[in-house]
Amino acid sequence: MTRKARYEGITDWFRENMSDARSELDYDSPFHLLIAVMLSAQCTDKRVNLHTPALFERFPDPESLAIADYEEVFSLIKSITFPGNKARHLIAMARELVEKFGSEIPEEPEQLMTLPGVGRKTANVVASIIYNKPVIAVDTHVFRVARRIGLSDGETVDKVEEDLTSGFAPEIRPAA
């Protein structure tokens, strides 16, 4: 089977089976989605969803998180992986959102990646969900599977992302 045929087959499957694909993270605003995605790094969505309701209630917007006490944020996420780093990043991210973006979530992944604690995968997830941007979030699992099933022979996450982006039609990418 050619690579093009693989992409076409997967695209057909997505159109038939995943037309309403959505994140398993619970959130009630773009800001809370950004927080949830940041917390989900090397952690399960299920565990993140257990802890975000209290975090979201306490910090409903960037302004409140920007002035948060580190210890309070840490205590709310302490059973999520790497709570110390994530607490620092969340507070710093909120400050940057307030100061540089007027508390609005940037639309472009490149702008999102200027925020502390936001890498390419997080930026792509947020941009695809909030703004329906035609980007693909590639993590270690997507990297491995894409190579294994012949969608890419890229040696880096960036190369696999490039291959997947060129292989899937823009309207499929946010669900991919």
ABEGO torsion letter per residue (X at the ends): XBAAAAAAAAAAAAAAAAAABBBABBBABAAAAAAAAAAABGBBAAAAAAAAAAAAAABABAAAAAABBAAAAAAAAAABBGAAAAAAAAAAAAAAAAAAAGGBBBABAAAAAABBGBBAAAAAAAAAAAAGBBBBBBBAAAAAAAAAAGABABABAAAAAAAAAAABBAAAAAAX
